[in-house]
Each structure stands twice: as structure tokens, then as C-alpha cells.
Amino acid sequence: MSGTTPLQPTVHDPEATRVLPPPDEVKVRRVRLDPVPRPEGPWDVSEVGEPSDGRLDLGGLFVPRVQGMELRVNPAGDAIVAATVVLKDTAIQMQAFAAPKHEGIWAEVREEIAAGITQQGGQTDEIEGPLGWELRARVPVQLPDGKRGMQVVRFVGVDGPGWFLRGVISGKGTVQPQAARQMEQVLRDTVVVRGDLPMAPRDPIVLKLPQGAQMVPDWVKQEQVGDGGT
């Protein structure tokens, strides 16, 4: 992934004759700033007395328990790197990453996500939402009938002390305010456990299954449904 672009010093030279390009041709460079305050969450584990109260312990994340929710975990190889909370027809996938302790990376990550979606033929809009700056995107997908279509998703992100938490909201939470508020509150109530081990920026913070839970592959669940199982 691309690193930060060093800012060029400004030269105040009265003899300079260099002609500057028009403003719309000047490439904007974002500066990494300190993480903004999080008065409503999500929380660092150091900011919460009992993170397990009302939450599921996933190791790197404590995810709030919500009535009627379904929890799915997303593995990458042998590790679990993301958790998805599903409520009826909306979902939020959450993934935490290591980040510099005193520098936010969400602005930089937003640019990279937007560029990737645009290259795939999608569209993005950067807006300021309830969780701060986010991307509203239309992402190319393959529909069940095999045709190509567009899926509307919201990419939200929060910088914390030494971590970055990304959420991807899909389903009715992208268009219906009430469903959106539910998913936004799930993200706010989540607790991140960065840990003390050295990690490079953007390394995923690994998760674990909740106590007593077992990993069930999708094909097994589909087979159970087909056999009339529960």
C-alpha cells in the first residue's frame, strides 16, 4: 500500500518565475492528523471499566450484544480478521487494524478505497455523516442471476490510540435512517483491544471466536437448510 507523500517546503523567493497550475490541477495532499475525540465511542479497552458487560469477547474486539442479532466472523487463512453483525436486512462488517498512536489514517484509507472502487467501475461520494467522514459507494457486484449490478455500501472509519476501526454497512442501513442508526450504534459501542505487541501500521488486529462458539462453514449451513435442519 502506498505510504504518505512528503510535503514539499514552501520557497518564498521573490525572484521565482515558476508559473503555478490552476487550482483544479493541483493535487491535494492530505496530512495525517491526531485522531479526533471519540466522546460517543468506539472505545479503547483502556477507556472502559468492564468491556465484557453487554458485549461478546472476540479478542481484538468486544462487540455489543443486540437483541435479534446474528454474528458472523470473517477468516483470512487461519486467522479471523473481521466480524459482521446482522440485524434483519442490514449488516455492518467491522475490522480493526494497528495504526500510529498519534496519527489518524482514515483520511488516507478513504482515498485508497475510493480509488479502488472507481477503478472497478463504481462510484463514491465522500460526505460527513453521523460517525464523521465516510464514503457512500456504489460497488459493482454479480447478481444471483449472473448479471452485473451495483450494491450500495457505506464505508465508515474511526481512528483510535494505536488502532483504526473500519465498518462497512450494507443493506437497509445504507438508505433507511432507523436501520442506519442501529448499525452506527453497534460501531460506537464496540471496544478495541490493540494489545501491547509490536505491530506495523495497517496490520489486522486478529479476532477469536466467542467462548463456546464454533466455526460453521457456509456450505454446512446451506446443507442444513436444504435438509430441513435448524
PLY file of the C-alpha trace (Angstrom):
ply
format ascii 1.0
element vertex 230
property float x
property float y
property float z
element edge 229
property int vertex1
property int vertex2
end_header
0.00 0.00 0.00
1.12 3.49 -0.62
2.82 5.46 2.09
2.48 9.11 2.93
3.63 11.68 0.40
6.18 14.05 1.94
5.08 17.67 1.88
7.33 19.92 -0.15
8.62 23.00 1.70
7.32 26.35 0.54
10.02 28.54 -1.01
9.49 32.28 -0.66
11.66 33.56 -3.49
10.82 36.99 -4.92
12.90 36.14 -8.00
10.97 32.96 -8.73
9.21 32.92 -12.09
7.60 29.46 -11.90
4.00 29.55 -13.03
1.66 27.61 -10.77
-1.03 25.43 -12.35
-4.67 26.38 -11.90
-6.18 25.32 -8.53
-8.19 22.50 -10.10
-4.98 20.93 -11.40
-3.17 20.99 -8.07
-3.17 17.57 -6.42
-4.44 17.77 -2.87
-2.26 16.06 -0.28
-3.83 15.03 3.00
-1.86 15.46 6.18
-2.11 12.81 8.89
-3.62 14.43 11.95
-4.11 13.27 15.51
-7.18 11.06 15.96
-10.26 13.16 16.67
-12.01 12.78 20.06
-14.48 9.89 20.42
-16.93 11.08 23.08
-19.54 8.50 21.98
-17.19 5.64 21.01
-15.97 3.33 19.69
-13.79 2.80 22.70
-10.28 1.75 23.51
-10.13 -1.00 26.11
-8.32 1.41 28.45
-11.40 3.66 28.43
-13.89 1.01 29.58
-14.14 -0.49 33.05
-15.70 -3.85 32.11
-15.61 -4.30 28.34
-17.38 -7.68 28.59
-20.52 -6.10 30.09
-23.14 -6.40 27.37
-20.54 -7.38 24.77
-19.15 -10.52 23.14
-15.44 -11.09 23.64
-13.80 -11.59 20.24
-10.27 -10.93 21.44
-9.32 -7.86 19.45
-12.90 -6.55 19.63
-15.68 -6.57 22.17
-18.84 -6.43 20.08
-22.13 -5.28 21.66
-24.87 -7.84 22.17
-28.00 -6.68 20.35
-31.32 -8.50 20.59
-32.04 -10.45 17.41
-28.53 -10.08 16.01
-26.59 -12.69 14.09
-22.81 -12.63 14.44
-20.60 -13.82 11.61
-16.82 -13.96 11.59
-14.65 -13.44 8.52
-11.46 -15.53 8.33
-8.35 -14.81 6.28
-6.31 -18.00 6.12
-6.10 -19.41 9.64
-6.93 -16.11 11.34
-10.22 -14.33 12.00
-9.84 -10.70 10.96
-13.37 -9.26 10.85
-16.76 -9.63 12.48
-20.14 -8.93 10.90
-23.26 -8.05 12.89
-26.50 -8.74 11.01
-29.83 -7.27 12.12
-32.74 -8.20 9.86
-31.96 -6.68 6.45
-28.87 -4.68 7.35
-25.33 -5.54 8.38
-22.07 -3.99 9.48
-18.72 -5.66 9.00
-16.07 -4.40 11.43
-12.33 -4.82 11.14
-9.64 -3.30 13.34
-6.08 -2.50 12.28
-2.93 -1.32 14.00
-2.14 2.35 13.40
0.30 5.00 14.63
-0.58 6.03 18.17
-0.74 9.74 17.43
-1.70 9.77 13.74
-5.04 9.04 12.15
-5.07 7.04 8.89
-8.78 7.11 7.97
-8.41 10.01 5.51
-5.67 8.14 3.65
-7.58 4.85 3.70
-10.71 6.57 2.35
-8.77 7.82 -0.65
-7.44 4.33 -1.37
-10.88 2.71 -1.06
-12.42 5.33 -3.34
-9.68 4.88 -5.94
-10.13 1.10 -5.92
-13.90 1.30 -6.35
-13.55 3.82 -9.17
-11.10 1.54 -10.97
-13.67 -1.26 -10.78
-16.28 0.96 -12.42
-18.05 2.01 -9.24
-18.87 5.42 -7.81
-18.11 7.06 -4.46
-19.12 10.21 -2.61
-17.27 11.50 0.44
-19.67 13.02 2.94
-19.72 13.95 6.61
-22.08 11.57 8.37
-23.05 10.73 11.96
-19.71 8.94 12.50
-17.60 11.59 10.79
-16.30 11.48 7.25
-17.41 8.41 5.30
-17.72 7.05 1.79
-21.08 6.33 0.21
-20.33 3.95 -2.62
-21.98 2.04 -5.45
-19.85 -1.07 -5.89
-20.05 -3.40 -8.93
-21.27 -6.88 -7.94
-22.50 -10.03 -9.64
-26.21 -10.57 -9.03
-27.72 -14.00 -8.26
-28.91 -14.29 -11.88
-25.34 -13.82 -13.09
-25.83 -10.29 -14.33
-23.75 -7.33 -13.20
-25.27 -4.81 -10.84
-24.45 -2.19 -8.24
-24.54 -2.58 -4.46
-24.83 0.49 -2.25
-22.50 0.40 0.77
-21.21 2.84 3.38
-17.57 2.81 4.45
-17.14 4.36 7.89
-13.98 4.60 9.95
-12.70 5.80 13.32
-9.12 6.46 14.38
-8.14 5.48 17.91
-4.96 5.38 20.01
-2.78 2.97 18.07
-5.69 1.48 16.09
-8.13 2.14 13.29
-11.63 0.62 13.14
-13.36 0.30 9.77
-17.01 -0.50 9.28
-18.80 -1.47 6.07
-22.57 -1.02 6.27
-24.77 -2.76 3.73
-28.46 -3.47 3.25
-31.18 -1.17 4.53
-28.64 0.62 6.74
-27.45 2.46 3.63
-30.83 4.04 2.89
-33.15 3.81 5.91
-32.33 6.13 8.84
-33.60 3.80 11.58
-31.61 0.82 10.29
-28.59 3.08 9.82
-28.76 4.30 13.43
-28.74 0.71 14.70
-25.55 -0.11 12.82
-23.91 3.18 13.79
-24.65 2.43 17.46
-23.12 -1.04 17.12
-19.90 0.58 15.95
-19.98 3.19 18.72
-20.48 0.54 21.42
-17.59 -1.62 20.17
-14.38 -1.81 22.22
-11.00 -2.26 20.50
-8.17 -4.21 22.14
-4.94 -3.24 20.38
-2.64 -5.20 22.70
0.97 -4.41 23.57
2.80 -6.45 20.92
4.64 -4.50 18.21
2.57 -4.27 15.03
3.16 -2.49 11.76
0.56 0.12 10.76
-2.37 -1.50 8.95
-1.66 -4.98 10.30
-5.06 -6.54 11.14
-5.87 -6.98 14.81
-6.70 -10.69 15.00
-10.00 -11.83 16.49
-11.17 -15.08 18.08
-14.46 -16.93 18.37
-16.62 -16.12 21.40
-16.39 -18.63 24.23
-18.41 -21.75 23.44
-18.89 -20.87 19.75
-17.84 -22.97 16.78
-16.98 -22.03 13.22
-19.67 -23.29 10.81
-18.81 -23.05 7.08
-21.45 -21.51 4.82
-21.86 -24.75 2.86
-22.81 -26.59 6.05
-25.50 -24.06 6.89
-26.88 -24.26 3.36
-26.95 -28.07 3.58
-28.81 -27.92 6.90
-31.42 -25.60 5.41
-31.81 -27.91 2.42
-32.34 -30.93 4.72
-34.84 -29.04 6.86
-32.39 -28.70 9.75
-32.21 -25.76 12.09
0 1
1 2
2 3
3 4
4 5
5 6
6 7
7 8
8 9
9 10
10 11
11 12
12 13
13 14
14 15
15 16
16 17
17 18
18 19
19 20
20 21
21 22
22 23
23 24
24 25
25 26
26 27
27 28
28 29
29 30
30 31
31 32
32 33
33 34
34 35
35 36
36 37
37 38
38 39
39 40
40 41
41 42
42 43
43 44
44 45
45 46
46 47
47 48
48 49
49 50
50 51
51 52
52 53
53 54
54 55
55 56
56 57
57 58
58 59
59 60
60 61
61 62
62 63
63 64
64 65
65 66
66 67
67 68
68 69
69 70
70 71
71 72
72 73
73 74
74 75
75 76
76 77
77 78
78 79
79 80
80 81
81 82
82 83
83 84
84 85
85 86
86 87
87 88
88 89
89 90
90 91
91 92
92 93
93 94
94 95
95 96
96 97
97 98
98 99
99 100
100 101
101 102
102 103
103 104
104 105
105 106
106 107
107 108
108 109
109 110
110 111
111 112
112 113
113 114
114 115
115 116
116 117
117 118
118 119
119 120
120 121
121 122
122 123
123 124
124 125
125 126
126 127
127 128
128 129
129 130
130 131
131 132
132 133
133 134
134 135
135 136
136 137
137 138
138 139
139 140
140 141
141 142
142 143
143 144
144 145
145 146
146 147
147 148
148 149
149 150
150 151
151 152
152 153
153 154
154 155
155 156
156 157
157 158
158 159
159 160
160 161
161 162
162 163
163 164
164 165
165 166
166 167
167 168
168 169
169 170
170 171
171 172
172 173
173 174
174 175
175 176
176 177
177 178
178 179
179 180
180 181
181 182
182 183
183 184
184 185
185 186
186 187
187 188
188 189
189 190
190 191
191 192
192 193
193 194
194 195
195 196
196 197
197 198
198 199
199 200
200 201
201 202
202 203
203 204
204 205
205 206
206 207
207 208
208 209
209 210
210 211
211 212
212 213
213 214
214 215
215 216
216 217
217 218
218 219
219 220
220 221
221 222
222 223
223 224
224 225
225 226
226 227
227 228
228 229
